[in-house]
Amino acid sequence: MSVKGVINRLRLALSEPDSLDKPVPAGIDPARLPKHLAIIMDGNGRWATQRGLPRVAGHRAGVEALRGIVRACREWGIPVLTIYAFSTENWKRPRAEVEALMNLLVEFLRREIEELDRSDIQIRTIGRTEDLPLFDRVELRDAITRTSKNKGLILNLALNYGARTELVDCVKTLAWRVKNGEISPEAIDEKMISGSLYTGELPDPDLIVRTGGEVRLSNFLLWQAAYSEIWVTPVYWPDFRPTHLLEAIKNYQNRDRRFGGLGQGAGQAEGPS
């Protein structure tokens, strides 16, 4: 199948009636939706290879899948969606693939900005975005500015992001504050560290979804994921649909989140969510 055919097939699948028909699908407790959903979008390259297509075709198909998931999160009332779009390690990939990923980012923003803004979605980024190509930085700046006052879903793009890099930047920030006399070393605690991370204004992720079957975090939100629930699916990201996300959320809502305590199952109050 050609790349154009793949894209058309995915668009058709996303336009078919799905769980988006209702704001919160049956079987889901709206009071226990994750406040922050994070997704490691993995499997684009393997998806393309299995179909005899170039890897970039998998990335393009993955953008189509993202559209459906963003719509679902907005419709269902999930406040924050963070997607692992480009890691600090992804620069090691072939130059042509990296350039294709950068082009897809710009294409996504240009094509979707009208709908994102109309849907009251606010775009944010985390990571060392200052190291991205100029044309990506310009598109990101314009999208962030245009949607900055929106109050619906926060779509948080992790771009040139790595959790260890984030921690290094956090340590540097706190070190400078100590050096400048703003804080004392004794004042540094977990709350201050959390507030100095890229995600300082956001809650920690309640649920982290990873597609593609690999069971690891891959340098993603390591500090923030301390008590996150993790759900892994073998489904490659281009094939991931709102129905799969529903499965993840149902699994999440059936878990007993203990946060180091005994949890509800032992007659104790459940920790904060």
C-alpha positions in Angstrom: 0.0 0.0 0.0 1.3 3.5 -0.9 1.9 6.1 1.8 -1.1 8.1 0.5 -3.3 5.0 0.8 -2.1 4.4 4.3 -3.0 8.0 5.3 -6.4 7.8 3.7 -7.1 4.5 5.5 -6.2 6.0 8.8 -8.3 9.1 8.2 -11.2 6.9 7.4 -10.7 4.9 10.6 -10.5 8.1 12.6 -13.7 9.5 11.1 -15.8 6.3 11.8 -18.1 6.4 14.8 -16.2 5.5 18.0 -16.2 6.2 21.6 -16.2 9.9 20.8 -20.0 9.8 20.4 -20.4 10.4 24.2 -18.4 12.8 26.3 -17.5 10.0 28.7 -18.1 6.5 27.4 -20.0 3.9 29.3 -18.0 2.0 31.9 -15.8 5.0 32.7 -16.1 6.9 36.0 -15.7 10.6 35.0 -14.7 11.4 38.6 -11.7 9.1 38.4 -10.3 10.0 35.0 -6.5 10.7 35.0 -5.8 14.3 35.6 -2.6 14.0 33.6 -2.2 11.3 30.9 1.2 10.8 29.4 1.9 8.7 26.3 5.1 7.2 24.9 4.2 6.9 21.3 6.3 3.9 20.2 6.2 1.5 17.2 6.0 3.9 14.2 9.1 2.5 12.6 8.2 -1.1 13.2 4.7 -0.5 11.9 6.1 0.9 8.7 8.7 -1.9 8.3 6.1 -4.6 8.6 4.2 -3.0 5.7 7.3 -2.5 3.5 7.1 1.2 3.9 9.9 3.7 4.8 10.1 4.6 8.5 8.8 8.2 7.8 5.5 6.7 6.6 5.1 5.2 10.1 5.7 8.6 11.7 3.2 10.2 9.4 0.6 7.6 10.2 1.4 8.2 13.9 0.4 11.9 13.5 -2.9 10.7 12.2 -3.4 8.5 15.2 -2.5 11.4 17.5 -5.4 13.5 16.1 -7.9 10.9 17.3 -6.3 10.6 20.8 -6.2 14.4 21.3 -9.9 14.6 20.3 -10.8 11.8 22.7 -9.0 13.4 25.6 -10.7 16.7 24.9 -14.1 15.2 24.6 -13.8 13.1 27.7 -12.5 15.9 29.9 -8.9 14.7 30.6 -7.1 18.0 31.7 -3.5 17.3 30.6 -2.1 15.1 27.8 1.7 14.9 27.5 3.1 13.1 24.5 6.7 12.0 24.0 7.2 13.4 20.6 11.0 13.7 20.2 13.7 12.7 22.8 17.2 14.0 23.4 18.4 10.6 22.1 16.4 10.8 18.9 19.1 13.0 17.3 21.1 9.8 17.0 18.8 8.6 14.2 19.6 9.0 10.5 19.6 12.7 9.5 16.9 12.2 6.9 14.6 10.7 9.6 15.3 13.5 12.0 14.5 16.1 9.3 11.3 14.3 8.5 10.2 14.3 12.1 10.9 18.1 12.3 8.9 18.6 9.1 6.0 16.6 10.5 5.9 18.7 13.6 5.6 21.9 11.5 3.0 20.2 9.3 1.0 19.0 12.3 0.9 22.5 13.9 0.0 24.3 10.6 -2.7 21.8 9.7 -4.3 21.4 13.1 -3.9 24.8 14.8 -7.4 26.0 13.7 -9.1 22.9 15.2 -6.9 22.9 18.3 -7.7 26.5 19.0 -11.4 26.1 18.2 -11.5 23.1 20.6 -10.1 25.3 23.4 -6.9 23.3 23.5 -3.8 24.9 24.9 -0.4 23.9 23.5 2.7 23.8 25.8 6.1 22.2 25.4 8.7 20.7 27.7 12.3 20.0 26.8 15.2 22.0 25.4 13.2 23.4 22.5 15.8 26.2 22.0 17.9 23.5 20.2 15.2 22.7 17.7 15.5 24.0 14.1 14.4 27.7 13.7 11.3 26.9 11.6 10.1 24.5 14.3 10.7 27.1 17.0 8.8 29.7 15.1 5.8 27.4 14.6 5.8 26.3 18.2 6.0 29.9 19.4 3.1 30.9 17.2 1.0 27.9 18.3 1.7 28.5 22.0 0.9 32.2 21.8 -2.3 31.6 19.9 -3.6 29.0 22.3 -2.2 30.4 25.5 -5.6 31.6 26.9 -7.5 28.4 26.1 -8.9 26.6 29.1 -9.6 23.1 27.8 -7.1 20.3 27.4 -3.4 21.1 27.8 -1.6 19.4 25.0 2.0 19.2 26.3 4.6 18.3 23.6 7.8 16.7 24.9 10.3 17.9 22.3 14.0 17.4 22.6 13.1 16.1 26.0 15.0 13.7 28.3 14.2 13.2 32.0 17.9 13.2 32.9 18.5 16.4 31.0 15.5 17.9 32.8 17.0 17.0 36.2 20.3 18.5 35.2 18.5 21.7 34.2 16.6 21.6 37.5 19.8 21.2 39.6 21.4 24.1 37.7 18.4 26.3 38.4 18.4 25.6 42.1 22.2 26.0 42.3 22.0 29.4 40.8 19.2 30.4 43.2 21.5 29.3 46.1 24.5 31.1 44.7 22.4 34.3 44.3 21.1 34.1 47.9 17.5 33.5 46.9 17.3 30.2 48.8 19.4 28.2 51.2 20.5 24.6 50.5 18.4 23.5 53.5 15.3 24.9 51.9 15.5 22.5 48.9 12.8 19.8 49.3 10.8 17.6 47.0 8.2 20.3 46.4 10.8 22.8 45.3 12.4 20.3 43.0 9.1 19.4 41.4 8.3 23.1 40.9 11.7 23.6 39.2 11.1 20.9 36.6 9.8 21.6 33.1 6.4 20.4 34.3 6.4 22.6 37.4 3.0 24.0 36.7 1.4 20.6 36.0 0.3 17.7 38.2 2.4 14.5 38.0 1.0 12.0 35.5 -1.5 9.6 36.9 -1.3 7.2 34.0 1.5 6.6 31.5 0.6 4.6 28.4 3.3 3.1 26.2 2.5 1.6 22.8 4.6 -0.9 20.9 5.1 -3.4 23.7 8.4 -2.3 25.2 8.3 -2.3 29.0 10.5 0.7 30.0 10.2 4.5 30.5 13.0 5.4 28.1 14.1 8.5 30.0 10.5 9.9 30.2 9.3 11.9 33.2 11.4 9.8 35.6 10.9 12.1 38.6 7.2 12.7 37.9 6.5 9.0 37.3 7.3 8.0 40.9 3.7 6.9 41.6 2.3 6.9 38.1 0.3 3.9 36.9 1.8 2.3 33.8 -0.1 0.5 31.0 1.8 -1.1 28.1 0.1 -2.4 24.9 1.7 -4.3 22.0 -0.3 -2.1 19.6 2.0 0.1 17.5 1.2 3.8 17.8 -0.2 4.2 14.3 -2.8 1.7 15.1 -3.7 3.1 18.5 -7.3 4.3 18.8 -9.6 5.8 21.4 -10.9 2.3 22.0 -7.4 1.3 23.1 -7.2 4.4 25.3 -10.5 3.4 26.9 -9.0 0.0 27.7 -6.1 1.7 29.4 -8.4 4.0 31.4 -10.6 1.1 32.5 -7.5 -0.8 33.7 -6.3 2.4 35.5 -9.7 2.9 37.3 -9.6 -0.7 38.5 -6.3 -0.3 40.3 -5.8 0.5 44.0 -3.4 3.5 44.1 -1.6 3.2 47.4 1.2 5.8 47.1 3.3 3.8 49.6 0.4 3.3 52.0 -1.9 0.3 52.5 -4.7 1.5 50.2 -8.4 0.9 50.2 -8.1 -2.8 50.0 -6.6 -2.8 53.6 -9.2 -0.5 55.0 -7.1 2.6 54.7 -7.9 5.8 52.9 -6.5 5.9 49.4 -3.7 8.4 48.7 -4.1 11.6 46.7 -4.8 11.2 43.0 
